[in-house]
């Protein structure tokens, strides 16, 4: 007699094992297909994050470069017509008060260039520079500086012309002093030697 019960031991086990085989096959296929999918998705996300971070780094780098260049441009624009010298005063500054009540001081400083010539001899070349100070700087020149003092100045170059007593046009280059610092005086130099 034939057993029509689907849950009979022999038929049920056969169907159950088939069911589990299919489940196992499905799980294995799922793992085989899903792992690469999720792996590539994760890799893509990581790659996207790296790309985004690289883009952000590039943007930050460009912003830094731009701000550095901008600050360099600003600093360079401050250097237009800027002179900085360290030298010794050739004489005590001459200070005059103009009709307007404003003070002006004039003095010259000497700077030395030291080098060796082709024969190996030490050469000292002295250059003289005319300085002009106005207002408070002129008054401070008179109070602080004397002949022989070493001074550091910062200012700007100016060119002017004038007619001398004989009617000849003379051209003059001067440095208008914006800031100055007295570094040492003649007596300090003598004591050091």
C-alpha positions in Angstrom: 0.0 0.0 0.0 1.2 3.3 -0.9 1.6 6.0 1.7 0.0 9.3 0.5 1.0 11.3 3.5 3.4 14.1 2.5 4.9 14.1 5.9 5.8 10.5 5.9 9.2 9.8 7.1 10.8 8.8 3.8 9.2 11.5 1.7 9.4 14.2 4.3 13.1 13.7 4.8 13.7 13.7 1.1 11.8 17.0 0.7 13.4 18.5 3.8 16.9 17.6 2.7 16.1 19.1 -0.7 14.7 22.2 1.0 17.9 22.6 3.1 20.0 21.9 0.0 18.3 24.7 -1.8 18.6 27.0 1.2 22.3 26.2 1.5 22.8 26.7 -2.2 20.9 30.0 -2.0 23.0 31.1 0.9 26.2 30.1 -0.8 25.1 31.9 -4.0 24.0 34.9 -1.9 27.4 35.0 -0.2 29.2 34.6 -3.5 27.2 37.3 -5.2 26.5 39.6 -2.2 30.1 39.7 -0.9 31.6 41.2 -4.0 28.6 43.5 -4.3 29.0 44.8 -0.8 32.7 44.7 -1.0 32.8 46.9 -4.1 30.1 49.1 -2.6 32.3 49.6 0.5 35.4 50.1 -1.6 33.5 52.6 -3.7 32.4 54.4 -0.6 36.0 54.5 0.7 37.3 55.6 -2.6 34.6 58.3 -2.8 35.6 59.4 0.7 39.3 59.5 -0.3 38.5 61.4 -3.4 36.4 63.8 -1.5 39.1 64.3 1.1 41.7 64.8 -1.7 39.4 67.3 -3.3 39.0 69.1 0.0 42.7 69.0 0.6 43.3 70.4 -2.8 40.8 73.2 -2.1 42.4 73.9 1.2 45.8 73.9 -0.4 44.6 76.3 -3.1 43.0 78.5 -0.5 46.2 78.5 1.5 48.3 79.3 -1.5 45.9 82.1 -2.5 45.9 83.6 1.0 49.7 83.3 1.1 50.0 84.9 -2.3 47.5 87.6 -1.2 49.5 88.3 1.9 52.7 88.3 -0.1 51.2 90.7 -2.5 50.1 92.9 0.4 53.5 92.7 1.9 55.1 93.3 -1.5 52.9 96.3 -2.1 54.3 97.7 1.2 57.8 97.3 -0.2 57.1 99.6 -3.1 59.5 102.5 -2.8 60.8 101.2 0.5 64.4 101.7 1.7 66.1 100.2 4.8 69.6 101.2 5.7 72.1 100.9 8.5 74.9 103.4 8.6 76.8 106.0 10.5 75.9 109.7 10.6 78.4 112.0 8.8 77.4 114.9 11.0 74.9 116.0 13.6 71.5 116.5 12.0 70.5 120.0 10.9 67.0 120.8 12.1 65.0 123.8 11.0 61.5 125.0 11.8 59.6 126.1 8.7 57.2 129.1 8.6 54.3 126.6 8.9 55.7 125.5 12.3 56.7 122.1 11.0 60.2 120.7 11.7 62.6 119.3 9.0 65.9 117.5 9.7 68.6 116.8 7.1 71.6 114.6 7.5 73.7 112.1 5.5 74.7 108.6 6.5 77.5 106.4 5.3 77.0 102.7 4.4 80.0 100.4 3.8 80.2 97.6 1.3 83.1 95.2 2.1 84.3 92.7 -0.5 87.5 91.2 -1.8 88.7 92.2 -5.2 90.3 89.9 -7.8 93.7 90.1 -6.1 92.1 88.9 -2.8 92.5 92.3 -1.1 89.8 93.6 1.2 88.0 96.6 -0.2 85.7 98.9 1.7 83.5 101.0 -0.5 81.5 103.8 1.2 78.2 105.2 -0.1 76.6 108.4 1.2 72.9 108.8 1.4 70.9 112.0 2.1 68.2 111.7 4.7 65.2 114.0 5.4 63.0 113.6 8.4 59.8 115.6 9.0 57.7 116.5 12.1 58.3 114.3 15.2 61.0 112.3 13.5 62.9 115.6 12.8 62.6 116.6 16.5 63.7 113.2 17.6 66.7 113.3 15.2 67.8 116.5 17.0 67.3 115.0 20.5 68.8 111.6 20.0 71.3 111.6 17.1 74.8 113.0 16.9 77.7 112.7 14.5 79.1 109.1 14.3 76.1 107.4 15.7 75.0 104.2 14.0 71.4 104.3 13.0 68.9 102.0 11.2 66.4 103.8 9.1 63.3 102.8 7.1 61.9 105.2 4.6 61.2 105.9 0.9 63.2 107.3 -2.0 62.4 110.7 -3.4 63.8 112.7 -6.2 63.7 116.5 -6.5 65.3 119.3 -8.4 66.2 122.8 -7.4 68.1 125.8 -8.8 71.3 126.8 -7.1 72.6 130.4 -6.7 74.1 130.4 -10.1 70.8 129.3 -11.8 71.9 125.7 -12.5 69.3 123.0 -12.0 70.5 120.4 -9.6 68.9 117.0 -9.0 68.9 115.3 -5.7 67.9 111.9 -4.4 66.9 111.7 -0.7 65.4 109.2 1.6 62.4 110.4 3.6 62.7 108.7 6.9 59.5 107.1 8.3 61.2 105.2 11.2 64.6 105.1 12.8 66.5 103.4 15.6 69.8 104.4 17.2 71.9 101.3 17.3 75.1 102.6 18.9 77.1 105.9 19.4 80.7 106.9 18.7 81.7 106.5 22.4 80.4 102.9 22.5 82.4 102.2 19.4 85.6 103.7 20.9 85.0 101.7 24.2 84.6 98.4 22.2 87.9 98.9 20.4 
